Amino acid sequence: MKKTRNTLAIVFTMICAISLALYVCGDFLDIDFAVFHNVDKNTMFTVQTIDILLSLAIVPLALYLFRIPKIHSDLLTLKAPALCKWGLLRLLMLGTILVGNTLLYYLFGFEPTFGYLAIITAMVMPFVVPTMKRCVVETTS
């Protein structure tokens, strides 16, 4: 179980570090990522709509993932291997949304929609921190 927790903790830390590095580079080091700041309104609307829908679908799914009956039964029977597999999937789902929204925020020239979605996803991340206590609870109850 400890090896599984360490693996998940490393992935969690890397996701947060990548997002933080993008933030530091974009805001404090003034690196200009704004490649798409001059796109037309239709393109911006399409990208924002897709991003909002993906975020609205993936964030609740990632939080609910361990309550899906098949996954829950895997966690109870296989314990550490199932937790590694499904926990990694959950972290990658949230991490992709977090890093993607952070990157889109800077690529589109500080577009607030992407920034707000990144903040919402960052606020969800503490609910999936892979602590040893959480690992034990998720594989026993």
Summary of the structure (lengths in Angstrom):
residues: 141
radius of gyration: 17.0
end to end distance: 15.4
largest distance: 52.7
contacts: 412
relative contact order: 0.20
helix: 84%
strand: 0%
